[in-house]
Amino acid sequence: MSEETDPAAGLLRDAAREVADIGVVIQEAARHATAALTDRAVLGSVSRAPSAGCRAGRTLVRALTGGQGLGHALVGGRLGTLAGKLGAMAGAESLAVRVMAVSLRLRIAAVTRTHPELADDPLLVRLIEAAAADRDLEAIRALRALLKDRGAVRTLSGLAPVFGEVLALRALLDENPLNDTAAWLIATGQGYASADPILGLSNRAVAVLDTGEGAARRIELTAAESARLSAEGTLLGFLRNIDAIGTTGRMLIQSVQGPDGTTRHVVHAPGMRTGRPDNDSPQDLLGAFSSAVLDSNPYSRALAKAVADYGLPHGAELALIGHSAGGAAIMNLAQDAEFCARYSVTHVVAVGSPVDFKKPADPHTWIASVTNQHDIIPTLDGQGAGGCFDLHPDWYTVDYRDSTHLFPLCHSIERYLANLADDLPEERAVIDGRLAPYHGPVVRAQAYRLYDRVPYPEGFPFLTVPTHPVDTPRGTVELPIRCQDGSALTAYFAVEPDAARRLLRGTGLGPAVQMRDRAVVVVRACWNRRTSLGGYRELHLGVVVPDPWRPGSLRVWPDLLRDADRRCSGDVLAGSVVDSAGVHDLTRTLWGGESYLAPMEFELTAGTAHIAVGGLRDRVLTLDGPLGLGFPARDRDLVTYTSRNGTTLRSCVRTEGRCRIHPMPRVRLDVGQNTHPFARRLRELGLDGERPALCVSVTSRRSLRDAAVPVQTT
């Protein structure tokens, strides 16, 4: 293979040329320095001839700092450091930088020899060569071409084997002094990268944003998840447990009865949870970053809280198994001297994790690190798989490569499982051999949900209210009914006043609120996913009425916007439908009015709605279509009036959530062609085929609903 087709040969050629240039520089600097120091007219004559002394000083300064000498070598102290940074910004390179750049080029050439896919990809070759030659503009163009052709994921996957070297090389050769320290740490392997090697932003300054004392709460796994848990203690079994738990903000502790009859315990720590970069879970993106660069963070502290809650005796033997950010978190736990004084951490197995600069508190703890050389995540601390430094000769390190180069596939726990099961039998046998004390039947298991800090009680403070029992035909019910998670769609229609008047006849309430000589009627559909009565869907038809005691008041519209405890106006319920038999039986007892039992469909997104009542053959109604433009607002409480045995009842639903107001909705209400009383009432109002004048949607809310109370309106 010629130098033109072999990138490694080209890099080696450039490195050799640079070494020769460095030799010339050293010789020239030595010549200048020797000339200055051996000049008889200079030596011993500084006091007699100040000009000669100045010439000697200038010659030495040129030898030490000139571009043809040893480079900008001023170091030490504040002034020396400032001078060095200013020199770097001005483009002056020191001999040390040039030597380290040659070292990094040689490393890239060596990795290219062992990773032929790097040499076979012309776009990668172009980027690596431009970075190695300090051609910034060409490097940027090459990176843009890579991203355009491959996307960010495939670009990172391809660069993974030389990712650290390329970053360090660029940081050393650019004119940004803020990333120099990080470049030297990456290049020398003396510590984790203290800053971003691109811009020089402090990694620790970012990581400390991940705050919290850590917390853990016991949870029960689903039947399907529990069935996937391993019943025997083995390396693959432990990793399959992590796969079963998933990146869901949870962890698992198992107790295993070993071959000697001793019960030992295994902590399983999954990787980063998907979602927002910073949420209430320590497994978020910020938590994954802080796990890599800090010695303690909310993730490791939450793991410690889970172990404490599990109730292990003092001195209990523990094995810590983690993947990705979970591997870094368990290493932080193994570094905690207080934790290791309470329990005996015997084994740590980190898979696909940035743990190069972590050290267990107990020197007897056996450490295994398994990394795929195309996995970017282990490089977060500045040292990736395939590095040239043997940072932990006492660890068992499995540093391998397989045919799966695409990130994040090569980082997934499923891929590591497949590699260990099929491609790395000898390595798996070594780790399993060391884990032999943990081989045996699982005698106990407990899952935990982890938090950055102690979570509020569910629904706090809105749903944290006094409750009271109420006897009903269905038994005792605890009121108010508390909905932890629900959604709703409210559609306002304009109908003929006479049609609304007929619905209000005999209620003692009214007249209906009017808008442009039309009465306002509301159709409200709710899906109460999690309530103290279970999940159920419901739909209400009502006529909007003003204050029953002041029906002529002009303040009806402001009153409709008040909270329930200060509102007099509301909806007169003309009928409702629920899809739960239990709730249907309670409706007349607790709230009054006519209620029907029927199946319901409810789908609501930010832009569309689909509500259907009844089956396919006996459809009562559908409310379906796009909602259109929406404006954010606070969800409003509901006030409803019904009647029972001639008595007016008033009930309130207090809500908490954010809604969207849609002034030009495109949904349409279609009424089924059957004799259902609810469908007949909708047709009497003339709503079949009509579009609402206004819709209010809320995709997530909480609510409190108490029993209706009688009020005297006459």
N, C-alpha and C positions, 0 to 999 in steps of 0.2 A: 504494500500500500504506500503510495507516495505521500509527501507532506501536504500536497494540495487536497488529498482526499482523506487524510487522517488528521483530525483535529488535535489529537493527543500529541502527534509528532510536531504539529505547528506550535502548540503550547510549549513543548519541550525545547524547540528551537528558539522561541522568543525568550524563554527563561535562561537558556545558555547565553544568548546575546546579552541579556540583562546582567548576568553574573560577570561576563567579561567587561561590561561597562563599569560595573561596580569596582572591579579590580583596577581599572584605569583610574577611576576616581580616587581610590585609596592611594595609589601610587603618586598621583598628582598632588594630593593633599600632603602626603609624606614629604614630597620634594619641596613644596612651599615651606612646610614647617621646618625641615632640615636647613633650608637656605636661610631662613630667618634666625635659627638658633646657632648656626655655625659662622654666620657673617662676623668676622673679627671686628669690623667697624661698628657692629651693633653690640656684641657681647661685651659687657663690662663698661660700656661707654654711654649708657642711657643718661647717667647724671651729667656727663660732659657734653653729650650731643643729643638733646631731646628730640630733634627731628629724626635722627636715626632710630631712636626708641619707638617713635610713633610709626615709622615705616615697618618696624618689626611687629608691632602690635597689629597693624592693618593686615600684614601678611598672615599672621596666625588666625585672625578673625576670618579672612577669606578661606583659609584652609579648613576651618571648622564649620563655617556657615554658608559659604558660597555655593552656588549651583554646581560648580566644577570641583567642589571640595567634599567635605563630609555631610553637607546639607545643613538645614536650619536646626542646629543642635542645642539651642539655648533651653535649658530645663532647670527645674528646681526653684522653689520659692514662688511667691505670687508674681513677681516681675518676670521671672524666667518662664513660668507657665503662660502668662499673658503674651510674652514675646513669641513663644512657640506657637500659640493659637493664631496670633496675627500673621506669623510667617506661613502657617498652613493655609490660612484664608487667601494669602497672596500667591499661593501656588508653590511655595518652597518645600521641597521634599527632603527629609532627613535620610541618612544612610540606613537607619533602622527600618524606616518605612519601605525603602526600596528592597532591602533584604527580605522583610516579611512578605512583601508583594510577590517576590520570586518564589518564596515558600508556598504561598497560596496557589500560584499558577502551577507549581509542580504537583500539588495535591489534586487540583482539578484534572491535570493530565493523567495522574495515576487512577483516579476514579473513572475517568473516561475509558481507560483501558479495561476496567472490570465491569463497566456498564456500557456495552456497545450501543445500546439504544440512544445514548447521548450523542455518539458519533454519527449515528444514522439519521439524525433529525437536523436538517439544514437550518431551521429557524432557531433551534436551541444552540447549535454551533455558532451561529451569527451573534446571538446574545452573549454567550460565554466569552467569545473572542473579543467582542467590543468592550465588555467589562474588564477583561484581563489587560487590554491595551489602553485603558483609561480614555476611551473615546465616548464621552458622555452622550453626545448627540446621537451617535450610531447605536449606543446601547438602548436609548429611549425609543428609537425607531424600531429596533429589533424586538423590544418588549411589546410595543404597540402591535406589531405584526403578529407576534405570538398570541396576544390576547384576542385579536380580531379573528385569527384563524382557529384557535383552540379553545378560547374562553379561559377564565381565571382558573377553573378547577384543573383542566388538563395542563395548563402552563405550570402550575405549582407541582403537579404530579411529575411532570417531566424534569423539573429542576431539583426535585427533592434530594437526590444523592449529592449534589454540590451546592445546595441552597445556602448553607452556612458559609462556605468558602466564597461564593459569589457576593453575598452580602458584605462579608468582612472586607473583601477586596475593594468593592465600591466605596465602603466607608473610609478605608485607608487612603484611597487615591483622590477622593473628592476634596473640595475646599471647605467643607462643613466641619468645624472643630468640635461640635457637640456630640458627634457620633464616634469620635476617635477612640475613646475609652472602651465603648462596646465592641468596636472592631478588634482591638487588641485582646480583649477577653475571649472573643470567639476564636481568634486566630491562635492564641496560645493555650486555650483550654484551662485557664487559671480560675475561672469563675463564670457564673451565669451572666448573660448579657444584661448589663445594668440599664441599658437604654435601647430604644429603637434604632437599629443600625442604618435606617434610611434618613430619618429626620433628627435623631438624637433625643427624642422625648424620653424622659425617665420612665422605665418600666415600673419601678417601685412607686412612683407618684401616681401611676394609673392603678396599680394593684391595690394600694391602700384605700381606694374608693370602695372596695368590696368590704363593707363593714358589717358587723353583727357578731353576737356572742355564740351563734349557732344553736339550733334546737332540733329536737326529733320527737315525733309523735307516732305511736303504734298505729298500724293500719292492718286491715285484712286484705289479702290478695284475692282476686277473683278465682273461681273454681278452675278456669282454664289456665291461669298463671300458676296456681298451686300444682296443677297436674304436670307442668313442664319442669318443676324443680327436681333436681337430682336427689335420689334417695340414698346415694352412696357418695362418700367423699373421695373424689379424684380431681386432678387438675382440670380435665375437660368438664367434669361435673360442676366444678365451681364456676368456670367460665360460662357454661350453659345457664347457670343460675343468673349470672349478670345479664346474659342475653334475654332471659325470661323477664327479669325486672325491667329492663330497658332504660332508656334515658328519659325517665319520667319524674325525676326529683325524689326517687326512693332508693333505699338500700336494704340489705338483707343480712341477718346474722343466723348462722346455723350452728348447732351443737352436734358433734360427731363422736360416736363411741369408737375409740381407736382399737387396734389389734391387741393392745395390752389391757383393755378394759377401762382405760382412763378416758373421761369425756373432755374433749378439747373443742375449741370454738373457732369459727371462720367468719370473718367480716368481708362482705362483698360490696365493693364500691363501683358503681357504673360511671360512665363518662358524662359529658356535658349534656344538659337538658336543652332541648330546642325551644325557641320562643324569643322573647325580648332579651337583649344583651344583659339587662339587669332587672331581675324580678325577685320574688320572695324566696327563691330557691338558691342555695349555695352552689348548685350545679349549673348555674347559668354561665354565659360567656365570660363575664367579669370574674366569676368564681373560678372558672377553669384557668384563666390567666393568672390570678393571684395564687392558685395552688402551685403553679409552676415556679413563680419567682419569690414567693414568701415562704417562711418556715412554719407559719401557722396562719390559718384563714378560716372563715366561717364553715367551709366544707369539713375540714379536719376537726374543728371544734364540734360540729353537729354529729360527726361520727363518734366522737368521744362521748357525747351525751347519749347517743343510742346504746353504746356499749354499757354505760352506767345504768341506763334504764333496764337493760336486759338482765341485770342482776347477777353478774359473774362474781365469784369469790375472789378474794385477794390472792394474787399469784396465779390465776387461771392462765392456761396456755392459749395463745391466740395466733392464728395465721391471718394475714391481711392480703386480700386479693383485689386488685383494682385494674380498671381499664381506662386509658386516656386520662382525663382530669382526675378520675377516681384513683389511678395509680399514683399521681402526684400527691393527692390528699392522704392516702394511706402512708406514704413515705413521710409526710409531715407529722402524721400520728406516731410513726415509729421514731421520729426525731424528738418527740415530746418526752423529756426526762421524767416528768411527773406521771404521765400515762404509763411509761415503761416501768416505773417503780411500783405501780399498782398491779399491772398485769405482766405476764411473761410473753413478749412478742417474739415468737420463735422463727417465723417465716414471713417474708414479704415477697409477693409476686406482682410486678407491675408490667402491664401489657400495653404497648403503644403509648408510653407516658414520658414526659420530660422530667427525668429524675436524676440527671447526671451529677448535679451539684448538691445532692441531699445525702445525709449520713445518719444512720440509725444511732439512737442514744445507747443502745446495748450492743457492744461489739460482737456478741454471740449471735445476733439476729442474722439469719441466712437470707440473702437478697438475690432475686432473679429478675432480670430485665429482658423483655422480649420486644424487639422492634423490627419493623419492616423498613428497609432502606428507602422506600418510596413514600413513606408516611411522613407528612410534614409536622404533625403534632409533636413528636419527640424533639424537634428542633426549636421549640419555643424558648428553651433556656439557653440557646446559642450553640448547643452541641447536638447534632442529629445522629441518626444511625449511619454507620459506615465511617465515622470519624477516625482520625489517626491517633487519638490519645487513648491510652488505657487508663482511664480515670479511676477505675475500681478493680484492681486485679483480684481482690477477694470476693467480688460478686460473680454470679454466673450470668453471663451476658449472651443472649441469643440475638445476633445481628445478621439478618438474612434478607434475601430478596427473592421474589417470585415473579411470575408472569403478569400479576395484577399490578399495573403501575398507576391506575387511575385513582386519584384521591377524590372523595373520601371513602371509596369502596375499599381501598387497601387498609384504611384505618378502622373499619367497622369491626365490632367484636365477632361478627359472623365470619369475617375473612380470617382473622387471627385464629379462631376455632378451627376452621378448615385447614389452615397451614399447619397448626400443631397436630391435628389429627392425621393428616395425609402426607404432608411434606417434611415434617420435622420429627420423625419417630424417635430418633436418638436423643434429641434435645428434650422432647416430652418425657422420655423415660428418665432422664436425669432429674428433672424437676419433680416428677411423680415419686421418684425414689427418695428425694429429700422430704417430700410431703407424706411419706409412708405413715408417720404417727397419726395423720388425719384421714387415713383410709378406713372406712367402716360405715356402718349405718347411721343415717341422720336421725337423731332422737328428739330434736326440737328445732323449730324455725320461727323467726319473727321478722316481719318487714316493718320498715319505718319510712315515714315521709320526713324529709329534711327541710329545714328553714334557715334563713340567715339569722333570724332572731325569733324569740318566742312569739308565736302567732296569737292574734286575738281569738277569742271563742267564735265559733261559726256564727255569722250574722251580727256580730258585735259592731256598733252598739244598737243598730236599728232593730234587730230581732230579739234583743235581750230585754224582754218585757215580762211582767207578771202574767201568769196563766191561771186559769180556773177551770174545773171540770163542769161539764153540762151533760145532764142525762137526756138521751134521745132514743127514739125507737131502735136505733142501730147500736145502742150501748152508750157508754160514757165517752164524750169527746172533749179534748182539751182545747180551750179557746184562749186567745185568738189563734186562728189557723195561720201558721207561719210558712211562707213560701221563700225558700233560700235561693231559688233560681227559676225565673220565669220570663216569658216574653208576651207581648200583646200588640194587637193592631186595632185601632179605633178609627172608624170611618163615619164621617158626618154627612148626612144626606139632607137635601131640601125637598119637602113634600107639601102637598096641598094642606092648608090649615084645617079644612073640614075632615080630612082623613085622620090627622093627628087628634082632632077634637073627639072623634068617635072612640079612639083608643083611650082617651082620658075620661070618658063618661063614667060616672059612678065612683071615681077615685077621690073626688073632692080636691083634686090638684089641677093646676093649670091657670091660665091658658098656656099653650106651648110657647117657648121662646121662638121668635120669628126673625128671619133675616131676609130682607127684600120681599116682604109679604109672603114668605114661605116658612113653614114650620120646620124646626131642626129635629131630625131623628138620628139616633146613633146606633150603629152596629159595632159591638166590641167583642173581639175574639181573643182568648187568652190560652196559653199553654203553660200550666203550672207544673214544671218538670219535677221539682223536689219540694214537697210540702210536708207538714206534720200529718196530713191525711193521705200521703202518697201522691203520685203524679196523676194529673187529669187535665183534660181540655174542656173549655166552656165557651159559649157564645151567648151574648145578651142583645136584646132589642129593646131600646128605650126611647122615650120622648123627652127632650130637654125642657125642663120647666124652671121658672124663676122661684124666688123665695116664696114658699107657700103662705107665709104670714104677711108678706108685703108684695103681692103679685104685681102691683103697679109700679114698683120701684124702677128707676132708671139705671140702677147700679147692677143690673143682672150680669153684664159681661165682666166687670171687675170681680164680681162675686164668684163667677165660675172659675176664676184663676186662683182663688184662695185655697189654703190647705183645708182638709176635711173638718178639722176642729173649729173652723171659723166660717164655714160655708153653709148657706141655707139652700141655694139652688142645687139642682141635681137632675138625675134621670128617673123618670117613672118607668119601671120595668114592665114591658108589654109581653115578655116571654123569654125563656132561656133554654139552652140545650147543653147538656153535659154528657161526657162519654164514660163516666164512672158510675156504676150502680150504687156504690156506697155513698158518693157525694150526692147523687140524685135523690136518695132517700132522705138525706139531711137537709136538702134545699128548702122544702116547705116548712120544716120545723125551725130552722135557724134564720131564714131570710124571707120566707113567704114568696108569693107570686107563682105563676105557672111555669113548670119545668118539665122538659122532655128528655128522655134518654135515647141517644143515637150515637153511632160512631162518627168520629171527626178526624179530619186531616188538618195539620197546621204546619206551614213552612213559611219562614220569614227571614229575609236577608236584608242587607242595607238598601237594596234596590228593588226587590220584588216580593210579592206576597202570594200565598196560595192557601186558602181556607176552604174546606169542603165539609158539609154536614150531610150524613146519610151515606148509604152504600151506592154502588154504581147503578143499581136498578131502581133504587128509591131515593134518588138524590133530592135533598131538601133545598140546598143552595150551594153556590160556589162564589167566592170572592177572590178574584184572580187577576194578576197583571202587574206591570211595572208601577212603582210608587213615584218615580220621578225625583226631581230635585228635593233635597231635604235640608232643613235648617236645625242645628242642634238646640236643645232646650232641656229643662229639667222635667222629669215625669211628674204628672199631677195626680193627687189623690182622687178617689172616686166617691161620690155620694149617690145612693140609690134609694128610691122610695118604692115600696110595694104595699099591698094590703092583705090582711088576713082576718076573716070574719068581721069585716067592716071597720077594722082598725088600721090606721096608717102606720107603717113601719119604716124606720130610717136606718140604713146600714152604711158603713164606711169601709173603704179599702184604702189603707195608707200604703203608699208606694215609695220606693227609693230606686232611682236609676236615671239614666240619660236617654231622652227620646229624640226623635227627629220629626219635625213638622213638615208635611208634604203639601204645599198649597195647590199643586196641579197634578194630582194623582191620575194614573191611567188604568187603575184597577176597575173591574166591572163586577157588579152583583147580578148573578143569574139565578133565578128561582126555578126549582124543579117543577115538572108538571105532574104533581101528585096532590093528594088531599090532606097532607100533613097539616095540622093546625098552624104550625109555625110558617110553613110555606104560604098558606092561605092569608095569613096576616101580612106577610111581606107584599103579596100581590095587592091586597086592599090598600096598602100605602103607596102603590105604584112604583115599587123599587125594582121590579124585574127588568133587567137590562140597563139599569141606571149606573152612572158613575158618581162617586162621592165628590162633594165640594172641597173636602179637606180630609187628610188622613194623618194620624199620629202613630208612629211605630216605635217600639222599644224592644230591642233584641235581648236585653239582659236587665232584669230588675228583681228586687225583693219586695215582698208585700206582707201586710198584716191585715187579717179580716176577722172581725168579731161578729157576734150575733146581732141581728137587727133589734132595735128597741122601739116600742110604741111611742108615737107622738100625737098630740092633739092639734089638728090644723084648723078646726072650726070653732 
